[in-house]
Amino acid sequence: MHTEVEIVAEARRSPRIRCTGGLAVRQTGAASAHLVGTAATPLGGDHIEVLVRLGPGAALDLGSVAATIALPAADRVDSTSHWRIEVGAGARLRLDPQPTVIAGGADHQSVIEVYADADAMIDLHEHIQIGRSASHHPDDATGRWHGRLHVDVGDRPILRHGLALGSGSASAAVGLTTITSVFRYPDTRPAVVDATHFAARLALAGDATLTTSLSEGLAQGRARCDALEVATLIDHQRSRQTTAPADSRSDTGGCWR
């Protein structure tokens, strides 16, 4: 099955939506929408193509109503998805769908490409889990996922990032089956590393950050990402209070530009 989704958001207008295949989109607020599965996808051989375009000054909060489950088909196990995201000047995008779960025997590859204006704001979350069961049935371990995230801001490449989970990956060798990642732009907070877990917040060139946690379960991964967020928020606020003039009346609580 070939699934296509197109969402175009413009300032002071409801999003324009076009869908074919196994996904639909429901507008759930003035500036929010959710993906809704209408058929079992991705199965082996399926491809999902998503285009999200925000014009100047537009805002969109995009999520999904349920997890996506990648399943093998009888004749092939591989499936793919490709997201192209364009965010114009002064536009604000929050993308936080429910997790993608890779069932035993499935092999899913995901590519997310973001092209943003320097005056845009982006909050992009991704959650991946190998296996459908928290008990890790032996068959679940045969699932595989490979994901890439590319971000350009203006004419400058900000991020080229790739990770693998599941069968044959380095993370599987040490029992890590889930990943949670959060990309934020603009964000000038410093880097921080979890001293006891596979989690870190990286400060990227171009005033952006990427927080990533590899873990044994999505709940743990999300909690560790949240802990890194809190730690850097506290450190950032203390730093700004230390360097601000004594009579400054500016707000020191924000983390974005």
VEXNU-24977 format. One record per atom (N, C-alpha, C): x, y, z. Coordinates in steps of 0.2 Angstrom, whole numbers, plus 5000, padded with zeros to 4 digits. Example, Ala and Ser with C-alpha at 12.3 -4.5 7.8 and 13.67 -1.06 7.14 Angstrom:
residues 2
506649725039
506249785039
506649845039
506449895035
506849955036
506450005039
***
This chain:
residues 257
500449945000
500050005000
500450065000
500250114996
500650184996
500150234999
500450265005
500050315008
500350375008
499950425006
500150495006
499750545010
500050585014
499750635018
500050705016
499650755015
499850825014
499450865019
499850905023
499550955028
499851025026
499451075024
499751135023
499351185028
499751215032
499451265037
499751335035
499251385036
499351455034
499151495040
499351555041
499151595047
498451615046
498051605052
497351625052
496951595047
497151525046
496651485042
496751415044
496251375043
496251305045
496651265040
497051215043
497451175038
497151145032
497451145027
497251105021
497551035021
497050985020
497250915022
497150875016
497550835013
497450785008
497750715010
497350665010
497550595012
497350545007
497750495006
497650435002
497950375006
497650315005
497950255008
497750245015
498250225019
498050205026
498050255032
498150315030
498150365035
497650425034
497250445039
496850505038
497150555043
496850625042
497050675047
496350705049
496350715056
495750755059
496050815062
495650865060
495850935064
495550935071
495950945076
495650935083
495751005087
495851055083
495851125086
496051175081
496051235083
496151285078
496851285075
497351255079
498051245076
498351175078
497851125078
498051055080
497751005075
498050955074
497850895070
498150835073
497750775071
498050715073
497950665067
498450625066
498450565061
498050515064
497650485060
497250425062
497350365057
497450305059
497550255055
496850225052
496850215046
496150195043
496250125040
496950095040
497050025038
497750005041
497849945041
498449915044
499049935040
499449985042
500050005038
500550035043
501150025042
501549995036
501549925037
501349885032
501549815031
502149805027
502449745026
502949735022
502849765015
503249805012
503149825005
502749895005
502549915011
502149985011
502650045011
502450095009
502750165009
502350215012
502550255016
502150315019
502550375017
502150425014
502450485012
502050545015
502350585019
502050635023
502350705021
501950755019
502250825018
501850865023
502250905027
501950955032
502251025030
501851075028
502051135026
501751195030
502151235033
501851285037
502151355034
501651395032
501851455029
502051505034
502251565032
502451615037
501951635042
502151635048
501751645054
501251595056
501251535053
500751485054
500951445060
500451405064
500651365069
500251305069
500651245071
500251175070
500551135075
500151105079
500251045084
500050985081
500450945079
500250875075
500450815079
499950775081
500050715084
499750655081
499650605084
499250545082
498850515087
498350485085
497850455090
498050385093
498550355090
498750285092
499450275089
499750225092
500350195090
500350175083
500950175079
500950145073
501350085073
501050025070
501449965071
501649945064
502349935063
502549905057
502549825058
502249795053
502149725053
502549695046
502749635047
503049605040
502449575036
502449575030
502049535026
502249465024
501849435021
501949365019
502549355014
502649405010
503149395005
503749445005
503649495010
504249535011
504149575018
504749595021
504749615028
504849695028
505149725023
505349795023
504749845022
504749895025
504349955024
504650015025
504450075023
504750135023
504250195024
504550245027
504150315028
504650365027
504350425024
504750485023
504350545024
504550585029
504250645031
504650705028
504350755024
504650815022
504250875026
504650915030
504350965034
504651025032
504151075030
504451145028
504051195033
504551235036
504251285041
504451355040
504051395038
504151465036
504351515041
504451575039
504651625044
504151635049
504351635056
503851655061
503351595062
503451545059
502951485060
503251445066
502751405069
502851365075
502551295074
503051245074
502851175073
502951135079
502551095082
502651045087
502350975084
502850935083
502650865080
502850815086
502350775088
502450725094
501950675093
502050625088
501550575087
501650515092
501150475093
501250415097
501850365094
502050325098
502650285096
502550245090
503050225086
503150175081
503350115084
502950055083
503149995086
503349945080
503949915081
504149875076
504049805078
503649765075
503449695077
503949655075
503949595078
504449545076
504449525069
505049525066
505149505059
505049565054
504849625056
504749685052
505449725052
505549755046
506149795045
505849865042
505849915046
505649985044
506150035044
506150075039
506650125038
506250195038
506450245042
506150305042
506650365041
506450415037
506750475035
506350535037
506650585041
506250645042
506750695040
506550745035
506850795032
506550865034
506850905037
506550975040
506951025036
506551075033
506851135030
506451195033
506851235037
506551285041
506851355040
506451405040
506751475040
507051485047
507551535047
507951545053
507451575058
506951605057
506451635062
505851585064
505951525062
505451475064
505551445071
505051405073
505151375080
504951295078
505351255081
505251185079
505351145086
504851095087
504851055093
504650985090
505150935089
505050875085
505250815090
504750775091
504850715095
504750655091
505150605093
505050535090
505150485095
504750425095
504750375099
504750305096
505250265097
505250205093
505350145098
504950085097
505050035101
505049965097
505549925098
505649865095
505249805099
504749775096
504349725099
503649755102
503149715101
502449745104
502349735111
502749685114
502649665121
503249695126
503049715132
503549735136
503949675139
503649615138
503949555141
504449535136
504549565130
505049545125
505049475123
504449455120
504449385117
505049375113
505249315112
505849305108
505749325101
505149325098
505049345091
505149415090
504949455096
505049525095
505749555093
506249515096
506949535095
507149535087
506749505083
506949505076
506749565072
506349615075
506149675072
506749715071
506749765066
507349805065
507049875063
507449925065
507249995063
507850035062
507850075056
508350125055
508050195054
508250245057
507950315056
508550365055
508350415051
508750465049
508350535050
508750585053
508450645054
508850705051
508650735046
509050795043
508650855044
509050905047
508750975048
509151025045
508851065040
509251125038
508851185040
509151235042
508851305044
509151355040
508751395036
509051435031
509351395026
509951415024
510451385020
510951345023
510851325030
511351295034
511151225036
511551175035
511351105038
511451105046
510951095050
511051095057
511151025060
510850975056
510850905059
510850855054
511250805054
511250745050
511350685055
510850655057
510850605062
510450535060
510850485062
510550415060
510650375066
510150325067
510150275073
509850215070
510050155073
509750095072
509550055078
508950025078
508749985084
508549915081
508549865086
508349795084
508849755082
508649695079
509149645077
509749665073
510349645075
510949665072
511249735074
510949775078
511149835080
511549835086
511949885087
512349885093
511949895100
511349935099
510949945105
510649875107
510449835102
510149765104
510649725108
511349735106
511849695110
511849705117
511649765119
511649785126
510949785129
510449765126
509749755128
509349815128
509549865124
509149925123
508649925117
508049935118
507549915113
507049975111
507250035114
506750095113
507250155112
506950205108
507350265108
506750325108
506950375112
506550435112
507050495110
506850535106
507250595104
506850655103
507150715105
506750775105
507250825101
507050855096
507450905092
507050975094
507451025096
507151085097
507551145093
507251195090
507551245087
507051305088
507251365090
507951385093
507951365100
508551345102
508651325109
509451325110
509551375115
510251395116
510551365123
510151315126
510351285132
510951245131
511351235136
511951195135
511851115135
512351085133
512351005133
512350975140
512050925141
512050885147
512050805146
512450765150
512450695149
512250665155
511750615154
511550575160
512150525161
512450525168
513050495170
512950415170
512250395171
512150325172
511750285167
511450325162
511050295157
511350315150
511050285145
511150305138
510750365136
510850415139
510450475137
510850545137
510750585133
511150645132
510750705129
510950765130
510650815127
511250855123
511250855117
511750885113
511550955111
512051005112
511951075109
512251075102
511851095097
512051085090
512251155088
512651165083
512851225080
512151255077
512051315077
511551355075
510951355080
511051355086
510551365091
510051315091
510251255091
509751195092
510051145096
509551105099
509751045103
509450985101
509750925102
509450855101
509550815108
509050795111
509050755117
508850685114
509250635116
509150565114
509250515120
508750475121
508850415126
508750355123
509150305124
509150235122
508950195129
508450155129
508250125135
507950055134
507750025139
507349965139
506649965138
506350025139
505650045138
505550115137
504950125133
504850195132
504650245138
504350215143
504250255149
504850275152
505350235152
506050255155
506350305151
506350295144
506650335140
506350405140
505750415140
505350475141
505550515147
505550475153
505750505159
506450525159
506950495156
507650515156
507650585152
507350585146
507350645142
507050705146
506450695150
506150745154
506650765159
507050725162
507550735167
508050785164
508350765158
508850815155
508550875154
507850885151
507550945150
507550985156
507350955162
507350995168
507951025170
508450975170
509150995172
509451055168
509351055162
509551105158
509151175158
508551165160
508151225161
508351265167
508551225173
508751255179
509451285178
509851245175
510551275174
510551335169
510051335164
510051395160
509751455163
509251445167
508951505171
509451535176
509851485180
510351515184
510851555181
511051525175
511551565171
511351635169
510751635167
510451705164
510351745170
510151725176
510051765182
510751795184
511251755184
511951775186
512251825182
512051825175
512351865170
511951935169
511351925171
510851985170
511052045174
510952105172
511052165176
510552165182
510852195188
510452195194
509752225193
509652275189
509052305188
508652285182
508852225179
508452195173
507752175175
507352195171
506652175172
506352125167
506852095163
506652045158
506551985160
506051945157
505851875159
506451835158
506651795163
507251745163
507051675163
506351665162
506151595163
506151555156
506251585150
506151555144
506751515142
506651465138
507251425135
507351435128
506851465125
506851475117
507051545116
507251565110
507451635108
506851675108
***
